[in-house]
Amino acid sequence: MPTISGTSNNDSLIGAEGTDSLFGGDGDVVVDLVANIGVVAHRAELRGASKVICFEPLSITYEALRKNLGQKSTAFQLAVCD
């Protein structure tokens, strides 16, 4: 899996203390509704998520997201709203 700029493979993000459960864990399915370039997807895979489903509507950001995805992640160029 590629390393995303601003993250590292040591599973740490600056300012994310106490938020580990937000990124899923072993076997979890994570849905990222505002995926941007894939930082949450990357973190979820590092923490053992079995699958990550990402949504990002903006074309330029979606292309960066696709390049950053790991093997367990899937991306859709769609916005999610109620």
C-alpha positions as CSV (number, residue, x, y, z in Angstrom):
1,M,0.0,0.0,0.0
2,P,1.4,3.4,-0.8
3,T,2.2,6.0,1.9
4,I,0.0,9.0,1.5
5,S,1.7,12.4,2.0
6,G,1.2,13.5,5.5
7,T,0.8,10.0,6.9
8,S,3.1,7.2,7.7
9,N,3.0,3.5,8.0
10,N,3.4,3.7,11.8
11,D,-0.4,4.4,12.1
12,S,-0.1,7.9,13.6
13,L,-1.8,11.1,12.5
14,I,-1.1,14.4,14.2
15,G,-4.2,15.7,16.1
16,A,-5.9,12.3,16.0
17,E,-5.3,11.3,19.6
18,G,-8.3,9.4,21.0
19,T,-9.9,8.9,17.6
20,D,-8.6,5.4,16.9
21,S,-12.1,3.8,16.9
22,L,-13.1,6.2,14.1
23,F,-10.8,4.4,11.7
24,G,-12.1,0.9,12.2
25,G,-10.3,-2.2,13.3
26,D,-9.7,-5.8,12.5
27,G,-12.4,-7.1,10.1
28,D,-14.5,-3.9,10.1
29,V,-16.1,-2.5,7.0
30,V,-15.5,1.3,6.8
31,V,-17.5,3.7,4.8
32,D,-15.8,7.0,4.1
33,L,-18.5,9.5,2.9
34,V,-16.0,12.4,2.2
35,A,-13.0,10.4,1.1
36,N,-10.9,13.3,-0.3
37,I,-7.5,11.8,-1.2
38,G,-7.9,8.7,1.0
39,V,-6.3,9.4,4.3
40,V,-9.1,7.7,6.3
41,A,-9.1,4.7,3.9
42,H,-5.3,4.4,4.3
43,R,-5.6,4.5,8.1
44,A,-8.5,2.0,8.1
45,E,-6.5,-0.5,6.1
46,L,-3.5,-0.1,8.3
47,R,-5.8,-0.9,11.3
48,G,-7.1,-4.1,9.7
49,A,-10.4,-3.1,8.1
50,S,-11.6,-5.9,5.8
51,K,-13.1,-3.4,3.3
52,V,-13.2,0.4,2.8
53,I,-15.8,2.0,0.7
54,C,-15.0,5.6,-0.4
55,F,-17.2,8.3,-1.9
56,E,-15.6,11.5,-3.4
57,P,-17.5,13.7,-5.9
58,L,-14.8,16.1,-7.1
59,S,-13.0,14.8,-10.2
60,I,-9.5,16.0,-9.4
61,T,-9.7,14.8,-5.8
62,Y,-11.2,11.5,-6.9
63,E,-8.3,10.8,-9.3
64,A,-5.8,11.3,-6.4
65,L,-8.0,9.1,-4.2
66,R,-7.9,6.3,-6.8
67,K,-4.1,6.5,-6.9
68,N,-3.9,6.2,-3.1
69,L,-6.3,3.3,-2.6
70,G,-5.0,0.1,-1.1
71,Q,-6.2,-3.4,-2.2
72,K,-9.1,-3.5,0.3
73,S,-10.6,-0.1,-0.8
74,T,-13.1,0.8,-3.5
75,A,-14.0,4.3,-4.6
76,F,-17.0,5.8,-6.2
77,Q,-17.2,9.3,-7.8
78,L,-20.4,10.2,-6.1
79,A,-21.7,12.6,-3.4
80,V,-23.8,11.2,-0.6
81,C,-26.6,13.3,0.9
82,D,-30.0,12.9,2.5
